[in-house]
Amino acid sequence: MEVESCDLFVYGNKPKTEKTFVHCQASWSSKLCKQ
């Protein structure tokens, strides 16, 4: 899982790739990654 990458995105850092961004959106939907 890329929860770390998602956390970095949430804290204001840009995702390394669109794939990471999509993963983050999915994580938010699953409440694995809080905005």
mmCIF entry with sequence, helices, sheets and N, C-alpha, C, O atoms, coordinates in Angstrom:
data_MODEL
# 
_entry.id   MODEL 
# 
_entity.id                         1 
_entity.type                       polymer 
_entity.pdbx_number_of_molecules   1 
# 
_entity_poly.entity_id                      1 
_entity_poly.type                           'polypeptide(L)' 
_entity_poly.nstd_linkage                   no 
_entity_poly.nstd_monomer                   no 
_entity_poly.pdbx_seq_one_letter_code       MEVESCDLFVYGNKPKTEKTFVHCQASWSSKLCKQ 
_entity_poly.pdbx_seq_one_letter_code_can   MEVESCDLFVYGNKPKTEKTFVHCQASWSSKLCKQ 
_entity_poly.pdbx_strand_id                 A 
# 
loop_
_entity_poly_seq.entity_id 
_entity_poly_seq.num 
_entity_poly_seq.mon_id 
_entity_poly_seq.hetero 
1 1  MET n 
1 2  GLU n 
1 3  VAL n 
1 4  GLU n 
1 5  SER n 
1 6  CYS n 
1 7  ASP n 
1 8  LEU n 
1 9  PHE n 
1 10 VAL n 
1 11 TYR n 
1 12 GLY n 
1 13 ASN n 
1 14 LYS n 
1 15 PRO n 
1 16 LYS n 
1 17 THR n 
1 18 GLU n 
1 19 LYS n 
1 20 THR n 
1 21 PHE n 
1 22 VAL n 
1 23 HIS n 
1 24 CYS n 
1 25 GLN n 
1 26 ALA n 
1 27 SER n 
1 28 TRP n 
1 29 SER n 
1 30 SER n 
1 31 LYS n 
1 32 LEU n 
1 33 CYS n 
1 34 LYS n 
1 35 GLN n 
# 
_struct_asym.id          A 
_struct_asym.entity_id   1 
# 
loop_
_struct_conf.conf_type_id 
_struct_conf.id 
_struct_conf.pdbx_PDB_helix_id 
_struct_conf.beg_label_comp_id 
_struct_conf.beg_label_asym_id 
_struct_conf.beg_label_seq_id 
_struct_conf.pdbx_beg_PDB_ins_code 
_struct_conf.end_label_comp_id 
_struct_conf.end_label_asym_id 
_struct_conf.end_label_seq_id 
_struct_conf.pdbx_end_PDB_ins_code 
_struct_conf.beg_auth_comp_id 
_struct_conf.beg_auth_asym_id 
_struct_conf.beg_auth_seq_id 
_struct_conf.end_auth_comp_id 
_struct_conf.end_auth_asym_id 
_struct_conf.end_auth_seq_id 
_struct_conf.pdbx_PDB_helix_class 
_struct_conf.details 
_struct_conf.pdbx_PDB_helix_length 
HELX_P HELX_P1 AA1 VAL A 3  ? VAL A 10 ? VAL A 3  VAL A 10 1 ? 8  
HELX_P HELX_P2 AA2 GLU A 18 ? SER A 29 ? GLU A 18 SER A 29 1 ? 12 
# 
_struct_conf_type.id          HELX_P 
_struct_conf_type.criteria    ? 
_struct_conf_type.reference   ? 
# 
loop_
_atom_site.group_PDB 
_atom_site.id 
_atom_site.type_symbol 
_atom_site.label_atom_id 
_atom_site.label_alt_id 
_atom_site.label_comp_id 
_atom_site.label_asym_id 
_atom_site.label_entity_id 
_atom_site.label_seq_id 
_atom_site.pdbx_PDB_ins_code 
_atom_site.Cartn_x 
_atom_site.Cartn_y 
_atom_site.Cartn_z 
_atom_site.occupancy 
_atom_site.B_iso_or_equiv 
_atom_site.pdbx_formal_charge 
_atom_site.auth_seq_id 
_atom_site.auth_comp_id 
_atom_site.auth_asym_id 
_atom_site.auth_atom_id 
_atom_site.pdbx_PDB_model_num 
ATOM 1   N N  . MET A 1 1  ? 0.840   -1.209 0.000   1.00 0.00 ? 1  MET A N  1 
ATOM 2   C CA . MET A 1 1  ? 0.000   0.000  0.000   1.00 0.00 ? 1  MET A CA 1 
ATOM 3   C C  . MET A 1 1  ? 0.872   1.256  0.000   1.00 0.00 ? 1  MET A C  1 
ATOM 4   O O  . MET A 1 1  ? 1.998   1.244  0.498   1.00 0.00 ? 1  MET A O  1 
ATOM 5   N N  . GLU A 1 2  ? 0.340   2.329  -0.561  1.00 0.00 ? 2  GLU A N  1 
ATOM 6   C CA . GLU A 1 2  ? 1.117   3.572  -0.642  1.00 0.00 ? 2  GLU A CA 1 
ATOM 7   C C  . GLU A 1 2  ? 0.536   4.637  0.273   1.00 0.00 ? 2  GLU A C  1 
ATOM 8   O O  . GLU A 1 2  ? 0.368   5.791  -0.123  1.00 0.00 ? 2  GLU A O  1 
ATOM 9   N N  . VAL A 1 3  ? 0.236   4.239  1.489   1.00 0.00 ? 3  VAL A N  1 
ATOM 10  C CA . VAL A 1 3  ? -0.370  5.193  2.416   1.00 0.00 ? 3  VAL A CA 1 
ATOM 11  C C  . VAL A 1 3  ? 0.572   6.355  2.678   1.00 0.00 ? 3  VAL A C  1 
ATOM 12  O O  . VAL A 1 3  ? 0.132   7.494  2.830   1.00 0.00 ? 3  VAL A O  1 
ATOM 13  N N  . GLU A 1 4  ? 1.888   6.066  2.732   1.00 0.00 ? 4  GLU A N  1 
ATOM 14  C CA . GLU A 1 4  ? 2.864   7.139  2.961   1.00 0.00 ? 4  GLU A CA 1 
ATOM 15  C C  . GLU A 1 4  ? 2.766   8.184  1.860   1.00 0.00 ? 4  GLU A C  1 
ATOM 16  O O  . GLU A 1 4  ? 2.721   9.382  2.136   1.00 0.00 ? 4  GLU A O  1 
ATOM 17  N N  . SER A 1 5  ? 2.733   7.723  0.602   1.00 0.00 ? 5  SER A N  1 
ATOM 18  C CA . SER A 1 5  ? 2.637   8.658  -0.514  1.00 0.00 ? 5  SER A CA 1 
ATOM 19  C C  . SER A 1 5  ? 1.356   9.474  -0.388  1.00 0.00 ? 5  SER A C  1 
ATOM 20  O O  . SER A 1 5  ? 1.335   10.672 -0.670  1.00 0.00 ? 5  SER A O  1 
ATOM 21  N N  . CYS A 1 6  ? 0.295   8.804  0.038   1.00 0.00 ? 6  CYS A N  1 
ATOM 22  C CA . CYS A 1 6  ? -0.985  9.484  0.195   1.00 0.00 ? 6  CYS A CA 1 
ATOM 23  C C  . CYS A 1 6  ? -0.874  10.535 1.293   1.00 0.00 ? 6  CYS A C  1 
ATOM 24  O O  . CYS A 1 6  ? -1.352  11.658 1.130   1.00 0.00 ? 6  CYS A O  1 
ATOM 25  N N  . ASP A 1 7  ? -0.244  10.174 2.415   1.00 0.00 ? 7  ASP A N  1 
ATOM 26  C CA . ASP A 1 7  ? -0.083  11.128 3.507   1.00 0.00 ? 7  ASP A CA 1 
ATOM 27  C C  . ASP A 1 7  ? 0.702   12.342 3.022   1.00 0.00 ? 7  ASP A C  1 
ATOM 28  O O  . ASP A 1 7  ? 0.357   13.477 3.351   1.00 0.00 ? 7  ASP A O  1 
ATOM 29  N N  . LEU A 1 8  ? 1.754   12.109 2.241   1.00 0.00 ? 8  LEU A N  1 
ATOM 30  C CA . LEU A 1 8  ? 2.549   13.215 1.728   1.00 0.00 ? 8  LEU A CA 1 
ATOM 31  C C  . LEU A 1 8  ? 1.681   14.132 0.880   1.00 0.00 ? 8  LEU A C  1 
ATOM 32  O O  . LEU A 1 8  ? 1.795   15.356 0.949   1.00 0.00 ? 8  LEU A O  1 
ATOM 33  N N  . PHE A 1 9  ? 0.812   13.525 0.078   1.00 0.00 ? 9  PHE A N  1 
ATOM 34  C CA . PHE A 1 9  ? -0.077  14.323 -0.772  1.00 0.00 ? 9  PHE A CA 1 
ATOM 35  C C  . PHE A 1 9  ? -1.018  15.140 0.102   1.00 0.00 ? 9  PHE A C  1 
ATOM 36  O O  . PHE A 1 9  ? -1.239  16.324 -0.153  1.00 0.00 ? 9  PHE A O  1 
ATOM 37  N N  . VAL A 1 10 ? -1.573  14.508 1.134   1.00 0.00 ? 10 VAL A N  1 
ATOM 38  C CA . VAL A 1 10 ? -2.525  15.178 2.017   1.00 0.00 ? 10 VAL A CA 1 
ATOM 39  C C  . VAL A 1 10 ? -1.859  16.359 2.706   1.00 0.00 ? 10 VAL A C  1 
ATOM 40  O O  . VAL A 1 10 ? -2.491  17.390 2.934   1.00 0.00 ? 10 VAL A O  1 
ATOM 41  N N  . TYR A 1 11 ? -0.570  16.205 3.041   1.00 0.00 ? 11 TYR A N  1 
ATOM 42  C CA . TYR A 1 11 ? 0.126   17.280 3.747   1.00 0.00 ? 11 TYR A CA 1 
ATOM 43  C C  . TYR A 1 11 ? 0.619   18.376 2.819   1.00 0.00 ? 11 TYR A C  1 
ATOM 44  O O  . TYR A 1 11 ? 1.390   19.242 3.234   1.00 0.00 ? 11 TYR A O  1 
ATOM 45  N N  . GLY A 1 12 ? 0.175   18.345 1.552   1.00 0.00 ? 12 GLY A N  1 
ATOM 46  C CA . GLY A 1 12 ? 0.471   19.454 0.655   1.00 0.00 ? 12 GLY A CA 1 
ATOM 47  C C  . GLY A 1 12 ? 1.536   19.180 -0.381  1.00 0.00 ? 12 GLY A C  1 
ATOM 48  O O  . GLY A 1 12 ? 1.832   20.058 -1.191  1.00 0.00 ? 12 GLY A O  1 
ATOM 49  N N  . ASN A 1 13 ? 2.128   17.991 -0.389  1.00 0.00 ? 13 ASN A N  1 
ATOM 50  C CA . ASN A 1 13 ? 3.137   17.674 -1.397  1.00 0.00 ? 13 ASN A CA 1 
ATOM 51  C C  . ASN A 1 13 ? 2.454   17.117 -2.632  1.00 0.00 ? 13 ASN A C  1 
ATOM 52  O O  . ASN A 1 13 ? 1.422   16.453 -2.538  1.00 0.00 ? 13 ASN A O  1 
ATOM 53  N N  . LYS A 1 14 ? 3.033   17.390 -3.780  1.00 0.00 ? 14 LYS A N  1 
ATOM 54  C CA . LYS A 1 14 ? 2.430   16.895 -5.018  1.00 0.00 ? 14 LYS A CA 1 
ATOM 55  C C  . LYS A 1 14 ? 2.709   15.401 -5.164  1.00 0.00 ? 14 LYS A C  1 
ATOM 56  O O  . LYS A 1 14 ? 3.797   14.938 -4.821  1.00 0.00 ? 14 LYS A O  1 
ATOM 57  N N  . PRO A 1 15 ? 1.739   14.646 -5.670  1.00 0.00 ? 15 PRO A N  1 
ATOM 58  C CA . PRO A 1 15 ? 1.950   13.218 -5.892  1.00 0.00 ? 15 PRO A CA 1 
ATOM 59  C C  . PRO A 1 15 ? 3.028   13.010 -6.950  1.00 0.00 ? 15 PRO A C  1 
ATOM 60  O O  . PRO A 1 15 ? 3.145   13.802 -7.885  1.00 0.00 ? 15 PRO A O  1 
ATOM 61  N N  . LYS A 1 16 ? 3.814   11.945 -6.802  1.00 0.00 ? 16 LYS A N  1 
ATOM 62  C CA . LYS A 1 16 ? 4.899   11.686 -7.752  1.00 0.00 ? 16 LYS A CA 1 
ATOM 63  C C  . LYS A 1 16 ? 4.343   11.349 -9.124  1.00 0.00 ? 16 LYS A C  1 
ATOM 64  O O  . LYS A 1 16 ? 4.940   11.693 -10.144 1.00 0.00 ? 16 LYS A O  1 
ATOM 65  N N  . THR A 1 17 ? 3.198   10.676 -9.150  1.00 0.00 ? 17 THR A N  1 
ATOM 66  C CA . THR A 1 17 ? 2.601   10.306 -10.435 1.00 0.00 ? 17 THR A CA 1 
ATOM 67  C C  . THR A 1 17 ? 1.094   10.380 -10.322 1.00 0.00 ? 17 THR A C  1 
ATOM 68  O O  . THR A 1 17 ? 0.547   10.446 -9.221  1.00 0.00 ? 17 THR A O  1 
ATOM 69  N N  . GLU A 1 18 ? 0.423   10.369 -11.464 1.00 0.00 ? 18 GLU A N  1 
ATOM 70  C CA . GLU A 1 18 ? -1.040  10.389 -11.438 1.00 0.00 ? 18 GLU A CA 1 
ATOM 71  C C  . GLU A 1 18 ? -1.555  9.141  -10.757 1.00 0.00 ? 18 GLU A C  1 
ATOM 72  O O  . GLU A 1 18 ? -2.597  9.168  -10.102 1.00 0.00 ? 18 GLU A O  1 
ATOM 73  N N  . LYS A 1 19 ? -0.820  8.036  -10.911 1.00 0.00 ? 19 LYS A N  1 
ATOM 74  C CA . LYS A 1 19 ? -1.231  6.772  -10.300 1.00 0.00 ? 19 LYS A CA 1 
ATOM 75  C C  . LYS A 1 19 ? -1.323  6.950  -8.789  1.00 0.00 ? 19 LYS A C  1 
ATOM 76  O O  . LYS A 1 19 ? -2.257  6.461  -8.153  1.00 0.00 ? 19 LYS A O  1 
ATOM 77  N N  . THR A 1 20 ? -0.345  7.657  -8.219  1.00 0.00 ? 20 THR A N  1 
ATOM 78  C CA . THR A 1 20 ? -0.362  7.898  -6.780  1.00 0.00 ? 20 THR A CA 1 
ATOM 79  C C  . THR A 1 20 ? -1.581  8.732  -6.409  1.00 0.00 ? 20 THR A C  1 
ATOM 80  O O  . THR A 1 20 ? -2.237  8.473  -5.400  1.00 0.00 ? 20 THR A O  1 
ATOM 81  N N  . PHE A 1 21 ? -1.879  9.739  -7.233  1.00 0.00 ? 21 PHE A N  1 
ATOM 82  C CA . PHE A 1 21 ? -3.026  10.607 -6.965  1.00 0.00 ? 21 PHE A CA 1 
ATOM 83  C C  . PHE A 1 21 ? -4.313  9.797  -6.972  1.00 0.00 ? 21 PHE A C  1 
ATOM 84  O O  . PHE A 1 21 ? -5.164  9.954  -6.096  1.00 0.00 ? 21 PHE A O  1 
ATOM 85  N N  . VAL A 1 22 ? -4.449  8.924  -7.975  1.00 0.00 ? 22 VAL A N  1 
ATOM 86  C CA . VAL A 1 22 ? -5.639  8.079  -8.078  1.00 0.00 ? 22 VAL A CA 1 
ATOM 87  C C  . VAL A 1 22 ? -5.722  7.177  -6.858  1.00 0.00 ? 22 VAL A C  1 
ATOM 88  O O  . VAL A 1 22 ? -6.802  6.963  -6.307  1.00 0.00 ? 22 VAL A O  1 
ATOM 89  N N  . HIS A 1 23 ? -4.574  6.648  -6.439  1.00 0.00 ? 23 HIS A N  1 
ATOM 90  C CA . HIS A 1 23 ? -4.541  5.778  -5.257  1.00 0.00 ? 23 HIS A CA 1 
ATOM 91  C C  . HIS A 1 23 ? -5.005  6.563  -4.040  1.00 0.00 ? 23 HIS A C  1 
ATOM 92  O O  . HIS A 1 23 ? -5.733  6.044  -3.194  1.00 0.00 ? 23 HIS A O  1 
ATOM 93  N N  . CYS A 1 24 ? -4.582  7.805  -3.960  1.00 0.00 ? 24 CYS A N  1 
ATOM 94  C CA . CYS A 1 24 ? -4.969  8.637  -2.820  1.00 0.00 ? 24 CYS A CA 1 
ATOM 95  C C  . CYS A 1 24 ? -6.465  8.869  -2.830  1.00 0.00 ? 24 CYS A C  1 
ATOM 96  O O  . CYS A 1 24 ? -7.110  8.801  -1.784  1.00 0.00 ? 24 CYS A O  1 
ATOM 97  N N  . GLN A 1 25 ? -7.027  9.142  -3.994  1.00 0.00 ? 25 GLN A N  1 
ATOM 98  C CA . GLN A 1 25 ? -8.470  9.350  -4.070  1.00 0.00 ? 25 GLN A CA 1 
ATOM 99  C C  . GLN A 1 25 ? -9.193  8.097  -3.591  1.00 0.00 ? 25 GLN A C  1 
ATOM 100 O O  . GLN A 1 25 ? -10.177 8.186  -2.856  1.00 0.00 ? 25 GLN A O  1 
ATOM 101 N N  . ALA A 1 26 ? -8.708  6.936  -4.004  1.00 0.00 ? 26 ALA A N  1 
ATOM 102 C CA . ALA A 1 26 ? -9.327  5.673  -3.601  1.00 0.00 ? 26 ALA A CA 1 
ATOM 103 C C  . ALA A 1 26 ? -9.179  5.495  -2.096  1.00 0.00 ? 26 ALA A C  1 
ATOM 104 O O  . ALA A 1 26 ? -10.094 5.016  -1.426  1.00 0.00 ? 26 ALA A O  1 
ATOM 105 N N  . SER A 1 27 ? -8.015  5.885  -1.566  1.00 0.00 ? 27 SER A N  1 
ATOM 106 C CA . SER A 1 27 ? -7.776  5.750  -0.130  1.00 0.00 ? 27 SER A CA 1 
ATOM 107 C C  . SER A 1 27 ? -8.714  6.653  0.651   1.00 0.00 ? 27 SER A C  1 
ATOM 108 O O  . SER A 1 27 ? -9.262  6.254  1.679   1.00 0.00 ? 27 SER A O  1 
ATOM 109 N N  . TRP A 1 28 ? -8.897  7.880  0.154   1.00 0.00 ? 28 TRP A N  1 
ATOM 110 C CA . TRP A 1 28 ? -9.812  8.793  0.842   1.00 0.00 ? 28 TRP A CA 1 
ATOM 111 C C  . TRP A 1 28 ? -11.208 8.205  0.866   1.00 0.00 ? 28 TRP A C  1 
ATOM 112 O O  . TRP A 1 28 ? -11.913 8.277  1.873   1.00 0.00 ? 28 TRP A O  1 
ATOM 113 N N  . SER A 1 29 ? -11.603 7.616  -0.270  1.00 0.00 ? 29 SER A N  1 
ATOM 114 C CA . SER A 1 29 ? -12.929 7.016  -0.361  1.00 0.00 ? 29 SER A CA 1 
ATOM 115 C C  . SER A 1 29 ? -13.060 5.860  0.622   1.00 0.00 ? 29 SER A C  1 
ATOM 116 O O  . SER A 1 29 ? -14.140 5.604  1.155   1.00 0.00 ? 29 SER A O  1 
ATOM 117 N N  . SER A 1 30 ? -11.952 5.169  0.856   1.00 0.00 ? 30 SER A N  1 
ATOM 118 C CA . SER A 1 30 ? -11.967 4.026  1.769   1.00 0.00 ? 30 SER A CA 1 
ATOM 119 C C  . SER A 1 30 ? -11.632 4.449  3.197   1.00 0.00 ? 30 SER A C  1 
ATOM 120 O O  . SER A 1 30 ? -11.568 3.622  4.107   1.00 0.00 ? 30 SER A O  1 
ATOM 121 N N  . LYS A 1 31 ? -11.420 5.763  3.375   1.00 0.00 ? 31 LYS A N  1 
ATOM 122 C CA . LYS A 1 31 ? -11.079 6.310  4.688   1.00 0.00 ? 31 LYS A CA 1 
ATOM 123 C C  . LYS A 1 31 ? -9.765  5.757  5.227   1.00 0.00 ? 31 LYS A C  1 
ATOM 124 O O  . LYS A 1 31 ? -9.548  5.737  6.438   1.00 0.00 ? 31 LYS A O  1 
ATOM 125 N N  . LEU A 1 32 ? -8.877  5.303  4.320   1.00 0.00 ? 32 LEU A N  1 
ATOM 126 C CA . LEU A 1 32 ? -7.560  4.813  4.744   1.00 0.00 ? 32 LEU A CA 1 
ATOM 127 C C  . LEU A 1 32 ? -6.632  6.014  4.893   1.00 0.00 ? 32 LEU A C  1 
ATOM 128 O O  . LEU A 1 32 ? -5.653  5.989  5.638   1.00 0.00 ? 32 LEU A O  1 
ATOM 129 N N  . CYS A 1 33 ? -6.984  7.077  4.146   1.00 0.00 ? 33 CYS A N  1 
ATOM 130 C CA . CYS A 1 33 ? -6.150  8.271  4.138   1.00 0.00 ? 33 CYS A CA 1 
ATOM 131 C C  . CYS A 1 33 ? -7.044  9.463  4.435   1.00 0.00 ? 33 CYS A C  1 
ATOM 132 O O  . CYS A 1 33 ? -7.914  9.785  3.627   1.00 0.00 ? 33 CYS A O  1 
ATOM 133 N N  . LYS A 1 34 ? -6.861  10.114 5.547   1.00 0.00 ? 34 LYS A N  1 
ATOM 134 C CA . LYS A 1 34 ? -7.736  11.231 5.911   1.00 0.00 ? 34 LYS A CA 1 
ATOM 135 C C  . LYS A 1 34 ? -7.225  12.523 5.305   1.00 0.00 ? 34 LYS A C  1 
ATOM 136 O O  . LYS A 1 34 ? -6.025  12.795 5.328   1.00 0.00 ? 34 LYS A O  1 
ATOM 137 N N  . GLN A 1 35 ? -8.139  13.326 4.758   1.00 0.00 ? 35 GLN A N  1 
ATOM 138 C CA . GLN A 1 35 ? -7.741  14.594 4.151   1.00 0.00 ? 35 GLN A CA 1 
ATOM 139 C C  . GLN A 1 35 ? -7.432  15.627 5.215   1.00 0.00 ? 35 GLN A C  1 
ATOM 140 O O  . GLN A 1 35 ? -7.078  16.760 4.891   1.00 0.00 ? 35 GLN A O  1 
# 
